[in-house]
């Protein structure tokens, strides 16, 4: 039924595109190189990914580990996306791997 609701589908596609762009731009500002995507997630390599994954979980942020050196972040709402970027940046700064 949801797929037949074209206004809902358009709204979801538009939100996905905006949040994917916001994630990508935020990660680029942090000096990371997210892989271009047309999906509902952004993949990026980051030093200490396994530890960052665990630290994010402890803060209530769920991402997907992609081996020892990469993470995958699914797009969400404006609030969820902003929350991820803020917490992720704080964790990296605390580790000394983020520029101010």
Kinemage of the C-alpha trace (Angstrom):
@kinemage 1
@onewidth
@group {chain A} dominant
@subgroup {mainchain}
@vectorlist {calphas} color= white
{ca unk a 1} P 0.000 0.000 0.000
{ca unk a 2} L 2.843 2.406 0.813
{ca unk a 3} L 4.369 1.974 -2.655
{ca unk a 4} L 1.039 2.842 -4.247
{ca unk a 5} L 0.873 6.085 -2.259
{ca unk a 6} L 2.848 8.217 -4.730
{ca unk a 7} L 2.912 11.395 -2.591
{ca unk a 8} L 4.386 9.332 0.266
{ca unk a 9} L 6.965 7.725 -2.053
{ca unk a 10} L 7.978 11.147 -3.428
{ca unk a 11} L 8.309 12.517 0.101
{ca unk a 12} L 10.529 9.585 1.149
{ca unk a 13} L 12.729 9.837 -1.957
{ca unk a 14} L 13.155 13.592 -1.465
{ca unk a 15} L 14.027 13.220 2.243
{ca unk a 16} L 16.449 10.402 1.462
{ca unk a 17} L 18.236 12.570 -1.115
{ca unk a 18} L 18.480 15.581 1.196
{ca unk a 19} L 19.765 13.545 4.147
{ca unk a 20} L 22.243 11.609 1.990
{ca unk a 21} L 23.616 14.969 0.791
{ca unk a 22} L 23.741 16.311 4.362
{ca unk a 23} L 25.602 13.200 5.570
{ca unk a 24} L 28.053 13.371 2.672
{ca unk a 25} L 28.758 17.067 3.154
{ca unk a 26} L 29.179 16.652 6.915
{ca unk a 27} L 31.637 13.799 6.476
{ca unk a 28} L 33.554 15.729 3.818
{ca unk a 29} L 33.892 18.672 6.243
{ca unk a 30} L 35.416 16.211 8.728
{ca unk a 31} L 38.081 15.291 6.186
{ca unk a 32} L 36.560 11.926 5.272
{ca unk a 33} L 35.805 10.643 1.769
{ca unk a 34} L 32.318 9.096 1.646
{ca unk a 35} L 31.644 6.990 -1.425
{ca unk a 36} L 29.094 8.590 -3.794
{ca unk a 37} L 25.711 6.936 -3.326
{ca unk a 38} L 22.202 6.853 -4.705
{ca unk a 39} L 21.012 4.509 -1.959
{ca unk a 40} L 19.532 5.249 1.445
{ca unk a 41} L 22.940 5.074 3.117
{ca unk a 42} L 26.424 6.540 2.989
{ca unk a 43} L 29.542 4.348 3.205
{ca unk a 44} L 32.883 5.757 4.324
{ca unk a 45} L 36.238 4.568 5.543
{ca unk a 46} L 37.430 5.922 8.868
{ca unk a 47} L 40.361 5.013 11.111
{ca unk a 48} L 39.212 3.166 14.219
{ca unk a 49} L 35.826 2.289 12.704
{ca unk a 50} L 35.264 -0.696 15.003
{ca unk a 51} L 35.829 1.391 18.127
{ca unk a 52} L 33.745 4.281 16.754
{ca unk a 53} L 30.939 1.825 16.049
{ca unk a 54} L 30.925 0.726 19.709
{ca unk a 55} L 31.147 4.309 20.984
{ca unk a 56} L 28.251 5.372 18.765
{ca unk a 57} L 26.168 2.442 20.067
{ca unk a 58} L 26.817 3.553 23.648
{ca unk a 59} L 25.475 6.993 22.662
{ca unk a 60} L 22.345 5.450 21.132
{ca unk a 61} L 23.420 5.927 17.503
{ca unk a 62} L 23.171 2.801 15.356
{ca unk a 63} L 25.363 2.523 12.263
{ca unk a 64} L 26.625 -0.556 10.450
{ca unk a 65} L 30.253 -1.644 10.732
{ca unk a 66} L 31.705 -2.595 7.365
{ca unk a 67} L 34.841 -4.407 8.379
{ca unk a 68} L 37.559 -2.952 10.607
{ca unk a 69} L 37.962 0.309 8.693
{ca unk a 70} L 34.579 1.519 7.456
{ca unk a 71} L 31.062 2.417 8.533
{ca unk a 72} L 27.704 2.667 6.776
{ca unk a 73} L 25.160 5.250 7.940
{ca unk a 74} L 21.537 4.954 6.869
{ca unk a 75} L 19.687 8.166 6.068
{ca unk a 76} L 17.061 9.283 8.548
{ca unk a 77} L 15.171 12.375 9.556
{ca unk a 78} L 16.700 15.867 9.822
{ca unk a 79} L 17.026 15.384 13.573
{ca unk a 80} L 18.581 11.904 13.325
{ca unk a 81} L 21.069 13.056 10.700
{ca unk a 82} L 22.110 16.131 12.678
{ca unk a 83} L 22.408 13.995 15.825
{ca unk a 84} L 24.670 11.472 14.093
{ca unk a 85} L 26.947 14.176 12.643
{ca unk a 86} L 27.223 15.986 15.984
{ca unk a 87} L 27.966 12.880 18.050
{ca unk a 88} L 30.317 11.430 15.434
{ca unk a 89} L 32.298 14.676 15.298
{ca unk a 90} L 32.466 14.860 19.111
{ca unk a 91} L 33.791 11.297 19.296
{ca unk a 92} L 36.427 11.960 16.654
{ca unk a 93} L 37.507 15.204 18.361
{ca unk a 94} L 37.782 13.385 21.697
{ca unk a 95} L 40.061 10.850 20.000
{ca unk a 96} L 42.144 13.617 18.405
{ca unk a 97} L 41.259 12.474 14.870
{ca unk a 98} L 38.982 15.401 13.976
{ca unk a 99} L 39.994 18.878 13.065
{ca unk a 100} L 38.146 21.614 15.017
